[in-house]
Amino acid sequence: MRAMGRVIYTSNVRIERVRGPLRRAIIPVEAEPVMFGVHSGIAEHYGVPAGTESERAATLDYIIAAAGG
């Protein structure tokens, strides 16, 4: 078994719950926080009405975008 190489980066991200499903992510290098919420089927599943401040891209949307990048 080979030993792991040295660690070259450790992500330092902080997630803060604003209210309900609305969350704020503090991400290195970004000047402004990134806001997460719920929309469409996800919002419906959790009973969050459309048109509220929580209607934003979901964390799942960012995961898929990152994997595709």
PyMOL Python script that loads the backbone (N, CA, C, O; Angstrom):
from pymol import cmd

cmd.read_pdbstr("""\
ATOM      1  N   MET A   1       0.847  -1.180   0.000  1.00  0.00           N
ATOM      2  CA  MET A   1       0.000   0.000   0.000  1.00  0.00           C
ATOM      3  C   MET A   1       0.892   1.243   0.000  1.00  0.00           C
ATOM      4  O   MET A   1       1.866   1.330   0.747  1.00  0.00           O
ATOM      5  N   ARG A   2       0.532   2.199  -0.857  1.00  0.00           N
ATOM      6  CA  ARG A   2       1.285   3.448  -0.933  1.00  0.00           C
ATOM      7  C   ARG A   2       0.789   4.440   0.112  1.00  0.00           C
ATOM      8  O   ARG A   2      -0.395   4.464   0.450  1.00  0.00           O
ATOM      9  N   ALA A   3       1.690   5.239   0.607  1.00  0.00           N
ATOM     10  CA  ALA A   3       1.321   6.303   1.542  1.00  0.00           C
ATOM     11  C   ALA A   3       0.701   7.462   0.758  1.00  0.00           C
ATOM     12  O   ALA A   3       1.043   7.698  -0.401  1.00  0.00           O
ATOM     13  N   MET A   4      -0.202   8.169   1.402  1.00  0.00           N
ATOM     14  CA  MET A   4      -0.792   9.351   0.764  1.00  0.00           C
ATOM     15  C   MET A   4       0.264  10.431   0.616  1.00  0.00           C
ATOM     16  O   MET A   4       1.199  10.524   1.412  1.00  0.00           O
ATOM     17  N   GLY A   5       0.097  11.241  -0.413  1.00  0.00           N
ATOM     18  CA  GLY A   5       0.973  12.390  -0.592  1.00  0.00           C
ATOM     19  C   GLY A   5       0.639  13.474   0.414  1.00  0.00           C
ATOM     20  O   GLY A   5      -0.243  13.306   1.256  1.00  0.00           O
ATOM     21  N   ARG A   6       1.335  14.561   0.322  1.00  0.00           N
ATOM     22  CA  ARG A   6       1.087  15.655   1.267  1.00  0.00           C
ATOM     23  C   ARG A   6      -0.226  16.375   0.925  1.00  0.00           C
ATOM     24  O   ARG A   6      -0.640  16.415  -0.234  1.00  0.00           O
ATOM     25  N   VAL A   7      -0.852  16.924   1.922  1.00  0.00           N
ATOM     26  CA  VAL A   7      -2.084  17.692   1.729  1.00  0.00           C
ATOM     27  C   VAL A   7      -1.712  19.014   1.066  1.00  0.00           C
ATOM     28  O   VAL A   7      -0.836  19.729   1.553  1.00  0.00           O
ATOM     29  N   ILE A   8      -2.375  19.343  -0.045  1.00  0.00           N
ATOM     30  CA  ILE A   8      -2.055  20.596  -0.726  1.00  0.00           C
ATOM     31  C   ILE A   8      -3.118  21.668  -0.532  1.00  0.00           C
ATOM     32  O   ILE A   8      -2.872  22.845  -0.798  1.00  0.00           O
ATOM     33  N   TYR A   9      -4.301  21.266  -0.066  1.00  0.00           N
ATOM     34  CA  TYR A   9      -5.350  22.254   0.154  1.00  0.00           C
ATOM     35  C   TYR A   9      -6.375  21.713   1.135  1.00  0.00           C
ATOM     36  O   TYR A   9      -6.775  20.552   1.052  1.00  0.00           O
ATOM     37  N   THR A  10      -6.792  22.552   2.053  1.00  0.00           N
ATOM     38  CA  THR A  10      -7.893  22.238   2.963  1.00  0.00           C
ATOM     39  C   THR A  10      -8.930  23.335   2.784  1.00  0.00           C
ATOM     40  O   THR A  10      -8.638  24.512   2.994  1.00  0.00           O
ATOM     41  N   SER A  11     -10.134  22.953   2.398  1.00  0.00           N
ATOM     42  CA  SER A  11     -11.203  23.924   2.183  1.00  0.00           C
ATOM     43  C   SER A  11     -11.658  24.499   3.514  1.00  0.00           C
ATOM     44  O   SER A  11     -11.835  23.767   4.488  1.00  0.00           O
ATOM     45  N   ASN A  12     -11.844  25.791   3.552  1.00  0.00           N
ATOM     46  CA  ASN A  12     -12.283  26.470   4.762  1.00  0.00           C
ATOM     47  C   ASN A  12     -13.593  27.198   4.443  1.00  0.00           C
ATOM     48  O   ASN A  12     -13.591  28.394   4.153  1.00  0.00           O
ATOM     49  N   VAL A  13     -14.694  26.474   4.500  1.00  0.00           N
ATOM     50  CA  VAL A  13     -16.016  27.002   4.177  1.00  0.00           C
ATOM     51  C   VAL A  13     -16.865  27.003   5.436  1.00  0.00           C
ATOM     52  O   VAL A  13     -16.818  26.058   6.223  1.00  0.00           O
ATOM     53  N   ARG A  14     -17.642  28.064   5.627  1.00  0.00           N
ATOM     54  CA  ARG A  14     -18.549  28.140   6.777  1.00  0.00           C
ATOM     55  C   ARG A  14     -19.968  28.285   6.250  1.00  0.00           C
ATOM     56  O   ARG A  14     -20.223  29.106   5.368  1.00  0.00           O
ATOM     57  N   ILE A  15     -20.891  27.496   6.781  1.00  0.00           N
ATOM     58  CA  ILE A  15     -22.305  27.564   6.405  1.00  0.00           C
ATOM     59  C   ILE A  15     -23.091  28.101   7.598  1.00  0.00           C
ATOM     60  O   ILE A  15     -22.946  27.618   8.721  1.00  0.00           O
ATOM     61  N   GLU A  16     -23.915  29.096   7.342  1.00  0.00           N
ATOM     62  CA  GLU A  16     -24.761  29.680   8.391  1.00  0.00           C
ATOM     63  C   GLU A  16     -26.225  29.563   7.981  1.00  0.00           C
ATOM     64  O   GLU A  16     -26.584  29.927   6.861  1.00  0.00           O
ATOM     65  N   ARG A  17     -27.068  29.062   8.867  1.00  0.00           N
ATOM     66  CA  ARG A  17     -28.502  29.025   8.593  1.00  0.00           C
ATOM     67  C   ARG A  17     -29.066  30.413   8.854  1.00  0.00           C
ATOM     68  O   ARG A  17     -28.912  30.952   9.950  1.00  0.00           O
ATOM     69  N   VAL A  18     -29.714  30.987   7.860  1.00  0.00           N
ATOM     70  CA  VAL A  18     -30.326  32.304   7.999  1.00  0.00           C
ATOM     71  C   VAL A  18     -31.704  32.136   8.634  1.00  0.00           C
ATOM     72  O   VAL A  18     -31.991  32.705   9.687  1.00  0.00           O
ATOM     73  N   ARG A  19     -32.551  31.341   7.974  1.00  0.00           N
ATOM     74  CA  ARG A  19     -33.867  30.944   8.510  1.00  0.00           C
ATOM     75  C   ARG A  19     -34.461  29.927   7.554  1.00  0.00           C
ATOM     76  O   ARG A  19     -34.227  29.979   6.347  1.00  0.00           O
ATOM     77  N   GLY A  20     -35.218  29.023   8.095  1.00  0.00           N
ATOM     78  CA  GLY A  20     -35.805  27.966   7.267  1.00  0.00           C
ATOM     79  C   GLY A  20     -34.727  27.305   6.412  1.00  0.00           C
ATOM     80  O   GLY A  20     -33.653  26.978   6.917  1.00  0.00           O
ATOM     81  N   PRO A  21     -35.001  27.107   5.131  1.00  0.00           N
ATOM     82  CA  PRO A  21     -34.013  26.462   4.276  1.00  0.00           C
ATOM     83  C   PRO A  21     -32.968  27.431   3.692  1.00  0.00           C
ATOM     84  O   PRO A  21     -32.100  27.010   2.926  1.00  0.00           O
ATOM     85  N   LEU A  22     -33.044  28.704   4.043  1.00  0.00           N
ATOM     86  CA  LEU A  22     -32.118  29.695   3.513  1.00  0.00           C
ATOM     87  C   LEU A  22     -30.800  29.638   4.290  1.00  0.00           C
ATOM     88  O   LEU A  22     -30.772  29.781   5.512  1.00  0.00           O
ATOM     89  N   ARG A  23     -29.699  29.423   3.538  1.00  0.00           N
ATOM     90  CA  ARG A  23     -28.382  29.316   4.160  1.00  0.00           C
ATOM     91  C   ARG A  23     -27.392  30.222   3.429  1.00  0.00           C
ATOM     92  O   ARG A  23     -27.535  30.514   2.242  1.00  0.00           O
ATOM     93  N   ARG A  24     -26.395  30.649   4.181  1.00  0.00           N
ATOM     94  CA  ARG A  24     -25.343  31.526   3.644  1.00  0.00           C
ATOM     95  C   ARG A  24     -24.026  30.760   3.768  1.00  0.00           C
ATOM     96  O   ARG A  24     -23.692  30.256   4.841  1.00  0.00           O
ATOM     97  N   ALA A  25     -23.279  30.676   2.660  1.00  0.00           N
ATOM     98  CA  ALA A  25     -21.970  30.027   2.678  1.00  0.00           C
ATOM     99  C   ALA A  25     -20.888  31.083   2.523  1.00  0.00           C
ATOM    100  O   ALA A  25     -20.923  31.908   1.609  1.00  0.00           O
ATOM    101  N   ILE A  26     -19.939  31.039   3.424  1.00  0.00           N
ATOM    102  CA  ILE A  26     -18.764  31.910   3.341  1.00  0.00           C
ATOM    103  C   ILE A  26     -17.670  31.038   2.725  1.00  0.00           C
ATOM    104  O   ILE A  26     -17.230  30.056   3.323  1.00  0.00           O
ATOM    105  N   ILE A  27     -17.236  31.415   1.511  1.00  0.00           N
ATOM    106  CA  ILE A  27     -16.326  30.590   0.721  1.00  0.00           C
ATOM    107  C   ILE A  27     -15.066  31.396   0.421  1.00  0.00           C
ATOM    108  O   ILE A  27     -15.157  32.563   0.040  1.00  0.00           O
ATOM    109  N   PRO A  28     -13.881  30.782   0.588  1.00  0.00           N
ATOM    110  CA  PRO A  28     -12.645  31.500   0.312  1.00  0.00           C
ATOM    111  C   PRO A  28     -12.635  32.099  -1.097  1.00  0.00           C
ATOM    112  O   PRO A  28     -13.148  31.498  -2.041  1.00  0.00           O
ATOM    113  N   VAL A  29     -12.061  33.260  -1.222  1.00  0.00           N
ATOM    114  CA  VAL A  29     -11.830  34.009  -2.457  1.00  0.00           C
ATOM    115  C   VAL A  29     -13.094  34.733  -2.954  1.00  0.00           C
ATOM    116  O   VAL A  29     -12.978  35.696  -3.712  1.00  0.00           O
ATOM    117  N   GLU A  30     -14.274  34.303  -2.556  1.00  0.00           N
ATOM    118  CA  GLU A  30     -15.501  34.989  -2.976  1.00  0.00           C
ATOM    119  C   GLU A  30     -15.684  36.243  -2.125  1.00  0.00           C
ATOM    120  O   GLU A  30     -15.594  36.191  -0.898  1.00  0.00           O
ATOM    121  N   ALA A  31     -15.942  37.364  -2.785  1.00  0.00           N
ATOM    122  CA  ALA A  31     -16.110  38.628  -2.066  1.00  0.00           C
ATOM    123  C   ALA A  31     -17.416  38.666  -1.280  1.00  0.00           C
ATOM    124  O   ALA A  31     -17.493  39.292  -0.223  1.00  0.00           O
ATOM    125  N   GLU A  32     -18.433  37.999  -1.794  1.00  0.00           N
ATOM    126  CA  GLU A  32     -19.747  37.988  -1.152  1.00  0.00           C
ATOM    127  C   GLU A  32     -20.133  36.559  -0.780  1.00  0.00           C
ATOM    128  O   GLU A  32     -19.697  35.613  -1.437  1.00  0.00           O
ATOM    129  N   PRO A  33     -20.947  36.389   0.268  1.00  0.00           N
ATOM    130  CA  PRO A  33     -21.433  35.049   0.613  1.00  0.00           C
ATOM    131  C   PRO A  33     -22.276  34.467  -0.529  1.00  0.00           C
ATOM    132  O   PRO A  33     -22.880  35.203  -1.309  1.00  0.00           O
ATOM    133  N   VAL A  34     -22.304  33.160  -0.607  1.00  0.00           N
ATOM    134  CA  VAL A  34     -23.142  32.455  -1.578  1.00  0.00           C
ATOM    135  C   VAL A  34     -24.382  31.988  -0.824  1.00  0.00           C
ATOM    136  O   VAL A  34     -24.278  31.354   0.226  1.00  0.00           O
ATOM    137  N   MET A  35     -25.557  32.307  -1.370  1.00  0.00           N
ATOM    138  CA  MET A  35     -26.807  31.943  -0.708  1.00  0.00           C
ATOM    139  C   MET A  35     -27.378  30.671  -1.326  1.00  0.00           C
ATOM    140  O   MET A  35     -27.368  30.502  -2.546  1.00  0.00           O
ATOM    141  N   PHE A  36     -27.875  29.780  -0.475  1.00  0.00           N
ATOM    142  CA  PHE A  36     -28.508  28.538  -0.890  1.00  0.00           C
ATOM    143  C   PHE A  36     -29.935  28.518  -0.370  1.00  0.00           C
ATOM    144  O   PHE A  36     -30.230  29.103   0.672  1.00  0.00           O
ATOM    145  N   GLY A  37     -30.803  27.858  -1.081  1.00  0.00           N
ATOM    146  CA  GLY A  37     -32.177  27.696  -0.627  1.00  0.00           C
ATOM    147  C   GLY A  37     -32.772  26.445  -1.232  1.00  0.00           C
ATOM    148  O   GLY A  37     -32.103  25.417  -1.332  1.00  0.00           O
ATOM    149  N   VAL A  38     -34.007  26.528  -1.630  1.00  0.00           N
ATOM    150  CA  VAL A  38     -34.699  25.407  -2.281  1.00  0.00           C
ATOM    151  C   VAL A  38     -35.604  25.966  -3.374  1.00  0.00           C
ATOM    152  O   VAL A  38     -35.995  27.132  -3.330  1.00  0.00           O
ATOM    153  N   HIS A  39     -35.928  25.137  -4.341  1.00  0.00           N
ATOM    154  CA  HIS A  39     -36.821  25.549  -5.425  1.00  0.00           C
ATOM    155  C   HIS A  39     -37.516  24.320  -5.986  1.00  0.00           C
ATOM    156  O   HIS A  39     -37.145  23.188  -5.673  1.00  0.00           O
ATOM    157  N   SER A  40     -38.490  24.540  -6.789  1.00  0.00           N
ATOM    158  CA  SER A  40     -39.271  23.528  -7.519  1.00  0.00           C
ATOM    159  C   SER A  40     -39.638  22.331  -6.648  1.00  0.00           C
ATOM    160  O   SER A  40     -40.222  22.492  -5.576  1.00  0.00           O
ATOM    161  N   GLY A  41     -39.300  21.149  -7.103  1.00  0.00           N
ATOM    162  CA  GLY A  41     -39.705  19.931  -6.400  1.00  0.00           C
ATOM    163  C   GLY A  41     -39.148  19.831  -4.992  1.00  0.00           C
ATOM    164  O   GLY A  41     -39.795  19.270  -4.108  1.00  0.00           O
ATOM    165  N   ILE A  42     -37.952  20.370  -4.774  1.00  0.00           N
ATOM    166  CA  ILE A  42     -37.352  20.330  -3.434  1.00  0.00           C
ATOM    167  C   ILE A  42     -38.177  21.195  -2.491  1.00  0.00           C
ATOM    168  O   ILE A  42     -38.497  20.778  -1.378  1.00  0.00           O
ATOM    169  N   ALA A  43     -38.523  22.402  -2.937  1.00  0.00           N
ATOM    170  CA  ALA A  43     -39.338  23.296  -2.106  1.00  0.00           C
ATOM    171  C   ALA A  43     -40.696  22.664  -1.818  1.00  0.00           C
ATOM    172  O   ALA A  43     -41.182  22.712  -0.688  1.00  0.00           O
ATOM    173  N   GLU A  44     -41.301  22.076  -2.836  1.00  0.00           N
ATOM    174  CA  GLU A  44     -42.606  21.440  -2.659  1.00  0.00           C
ATOM    175  C   GLU A  44     -42.518  20.315  -1.630  1.00  0.00           C
ATOM    176  O   GLU A  44     -43.389  20.184  -0.771  1.00  0.00           O
ATOM    177  N   HIS A  45     -41.473  19.512  -1.720  1.00  0.00           N
ATOM    178  CA  HIS A  45     -41.280  18.398  -0.782  1.00  0.00           C
ATOM    179  C   HIS A  45     -41.223  18.894   0.667  1.00  0.00           C
ATOM    180  O   HIS A  45     -41.783  18.268   1.567  1.00  0.00           O
ATOM    181  N   TYR A  46     -40.542  20.020   0.883  1.00  0.00           N
ATOM    182  CA  TYR A  46     -40.395  20.551   2.232  1.00  0.00           C
ATOM    183  C   TYR A  46     -41.483  21.551   2.616  1.00  0.00           C
ATOM    184  O   TYR A  46     -41.453  22.102   3.716  1.00  0.00           O
ATOM    185  N   GLY A  47     -42.439  21.789   1.725  1.00  0.00           N
ATOM    186  CA  GLY A  47     -43.549  22.680   2.040  1.00  0.00           C
ATOM    187  C   GLY A  47     -43.173  24.154   2.044  1.00  0.00           C
ATOM    188  O   GLY A  47     -43.788  24.951   2.753  1.00  0.00           O
ATOM    189  N   VAL A  48     -42.173  24.519   1.260  1.00  0.00           N
ATOM    190  CA  VAL A  48     -41.750  25.918   1.173  1.00  0.00           C
ATOM    191  C   VAL A  48     -42.470  26.549  -0.010  1.00  0.00           C
ATOM    192  O   VAL A  48     -42.311  26.085  -1.139  1.00  0.00           O
ATOM    193  N   PRO A  49     -43.254  27.592   0.218  1.00  0.00           N
ATOM    194  CA  PRO A  49     -44.014  28.209  -0.882  1.00  0.00           C
ATOM    195  C   PRO A  49     -43.096  28.894  -1.902  1.00  0.00           C
ATOM    196  O   PRO A  49     -42.035  29.413  -1.556  1.00  0.00           O
ATOM    197  N   ALA A  50     -43.529  28.883  -3.158  1.00  0.00           N
ATOM    198  CA  ALA A  50     -42.780  29.557  -4.225  1.00  0.00           C
ATOM    199  C   ALA A  50     -42.832  31.065  -4.005  1.00  0.00           C
ATOM    200  O   ALA A  50     -43.763  31.584  -3.389  1.00  0.00           O
ATOM    201  N   GLY A  51     -41.820  31.756  -4.518  1.00  0.00           N
ATOM    202  CA  GLY A  51     -41.808  33.204  -4.450  1.00  0.00           C
ATOM    203  C   GLY A  51     -41.290  33.785  -3.147  1.00  0.00           C
ATOM    204  O   GLY A  51     -41.402  34.991  -2.928  1.00  0.00           O
ATOM    205  N   THR A  52     -40.728  32.959  -2.277  1.00  0.00           N
ATOM    206  CA  THR A  52     -40.174  33.471  -1.019  1.00  0.00           C
ATOM    207  C   THR A  52     -38.677  33.706  -1.186  1.00  0.00           C
ATOM    208  O   THR A  52     -38.089  33.327  -2.199  1.00  0.00           O
ATOM    209  N   GLU A  53     -38.070  34.331  -0.188  1.00  0.00           N
ATOM    210  CA  GLU A  53     -36.623  34.577  -0.247  1.00  0.00           C
ATOM    211  C   GLU A  53     -35.813  33.284  -0.263  1.00  0.00           C
ATOM    212  O   GLU A  53     -34.635  33.297  -0.620  1.00  0.00           O
ATOM    213  N   SER A  54     -36.428  32.180   0.118  1.00  0.00           N
ATOM    214  CA  SER A  54     -35.743  30.886   0.117  1.00  0.00           C
ATOM    215  C   SER A  54     -35.682  30.247  -1.262  1.00  0.00           C
ATOM    216  O   SER A  54     -35.036  29.213  -1.436  1.00  0.00           O
ATOM    217  N   GLU A  55     -36.352  30.854  -2.254  1.00  0.00           N
ATOM    218  CA  GLU A  55     -36.347  30.293  -3.600  1.00  0.00           C
ATOM    219  C   GLU A  55     -35.024  30.668  -4.288  1.00  0.00           C
ATOM    220  O   GLU A  55     -34.905  31.704  -4.941  1.00  0.00           O
ATOM    221  N   ARG A  56     -34.057  29.797  -4.115  1.00  0.00           N
ATOM    222  CA  ARG A  56     -32.704  29.982  -4.646  1.00  0.00           C
ATOM    223  C   ARG A  56     -32.174  28.621  -5.080  1.00  0.00           C
ATOM    224  O   ARG A  56     -32.806  27.588  -4.858  1.00  0.00           O
ATOM    225  N   ALA A  57     -31.012  28.645  -5.695  1.00  0.00           N
ATOM    226  CA  ALA A  57     -30.364  27.388  -6.064  1.00  0.00           C
ATOM    227  C   ALA A  57     -30.141  26.560  -4.801  1.00  0.00           C
ATOM    228  O   ALA A  57     -29.785  27.089  -3.748  1.00  0.00           O
ATOM    229  N   ALA A  58     -30.355  25.270  -4.929  1.00  0.00           N
ATOM    230  CA  ALA A  58     -30.165  24.353  -3.810  1.00  0.00           C
ATOM    231  C   ALA A  58     -28.708  23.883  -3.758  1.00  0.00           C
ATOM    232  O   ALA A  58     -27.980  23.980  -4.746  1.00  0.00           O
ATOM    233  N   THR A  59     -28.302  23.383  -2.617  1.00  0.00           N
ATOM    234  CA  THR A  59     -26.941  22.851  -2.506  1.00  0.00           C
ATOM    235  C   THR A  59     -26.701  21.769  -3.560  1.00  0.00           C
ATOM    236  O   THR A  59     -25.597  21.659  -4.093  1.00  0.00           O
ATOM    237  N   LEU A  60     -27.714  20.981  -3.859  1.00  0.00           N
ATOM    238  CA  LEU A  60     -27.589  19.947  -4.880  1.00  0.00           C
ATOM    239  C   LEU A  60     -27.218  20.547  -6.245  1.00  0.00           C
ATOM    240  O   LEU A  60     -26.425  19.963  -6.983  1.00  0.00           O
ATOM    241  N   ASP A  61     -27.785  21.696  -6.576  1.00  0.00           N
ATOM    242  CA  ASP A  61     -27.455  22.370  -7.828  1.00  0.00           C
ATOM    243  C   ASP A  61     -25.965  22.711  -7.895  1.00  0.00           C
ATOM    244  O   ASP A  61     -25.333  22.552  -8.939  1.00  0.00           O
ATOM    245  N   TYR A  62     -25.409  23.180  -6.779  1.00  0.00           N
ATOM    246  CA  TYR A  62     -23.986  23.541  -6.730  1.00  0.00           C
ATOM    247  C   TYR A  62     -23.116  22.288  -6.803  1.00  0.00           C
ATOM    248  O   TYR A  62     -22.066  22.309  -7.445  1.00  0.00           O
ATOM    249  N   ILE A  63     -23.529  21.203  -6.159  1.00  0.00           N
ATOM    250  CA  ILE A  63     -22.755  19.956  -6.222  1.00  0.00           C
ATOM    251  C   ILE A  63     -22.685  19.457  -7.657  1.00  0.00           C
ATOM    252  O   ILE A  63     -21.613  19.081  -8.131  1.00  0.00           O
ATOM    253  N   ILE A  64     -23.813  19.451  -8.351  1.00  0.00           N
ATOM    254  CA  ILE A  64     -23.846  18.993  -9.738  1.00  0.00           C
ATOM    255  C   ILE A  64     -22.991  19.913 -10.617  1.00  0.00           C
ATOM    256  O   ILE A  64     -22.248  19.434 -11.473  1.00  0.00           O
ATOM    257  N   ALA A  65     -23.091  21.217 -10.411  1.00  0.00           N
ATOM    258  CA  ALA A  65     -22.296  22.156 -11.200  1.00  0.00           C
ATOM    259  C   ALA A  65     -20.807  21.958 -10.955  1.00  0.00           C
ATOM    260  O   ALA A  65     -20.010  22.021 -11.891  1.00  0.00           O
ATOM    261  N   ALA A  66     -20.427  21.719  -9.699  1.00  0.00           N
ATOM    262  CA  ALA A  66     -19.021  21.508  -9.376  1.00  0.00           C
ATOM    263  C   ALA A  66     -18.493  20.213  -9.987  1.00  0.00           C
ATOM    264  O   ALA A  66     -17.366  20.171 -10.482  1.00  0.00           O
ATOM    265  N   ALA A  67     -19.301  19.164  -9.953  1.00  0.00           N
ATOM    266  CA  ALA A  67     -18.883  17.881 -10.525  1.00  0.00           C
ATOM    267  C   ALA A  67     -18.724  17.977 -12.039  1.00  0.00           C
ATOM    268  O   ALA A  67     -17.888  17.292 -12.628  1.00  0.00           O
ATOM    269  N   GLY A  68     -19.528  18.828 -12.659  1.00  0.00           N
ATOM    270  CA  GLY A  68     -19.449  18.984 -14.102  1.00  0.00           C
ATOM    271  C   GLY A  68     -18.333  19.913 -14.541  1.00  0.00           C
ATOM    272  O   GLY A  68     -17.987  19.955 -15.722  1.00  0.00           O
ATOM    273  N   GLY A  69     -17.768  20.655 -13.607  1.00  0.00           N
ATOM    274  CA  GLY A  69     -16.760  21.647 -13.929  1.00  0.00           C
ATOM    275  C   GLY A  69     -15.410  21.072 -14.054  1.00  0.00           C
ATOM    276  O   GLY A  69     -14.453  21.797 -14.325  1.00  0.00           O
TER     277      GLY A  69
END
""", "prot")
cmd.dss("prot")
cmd.show_as("cartoon", "prot")
cmd.util.cbc("prot")
cmd.orient("prot")
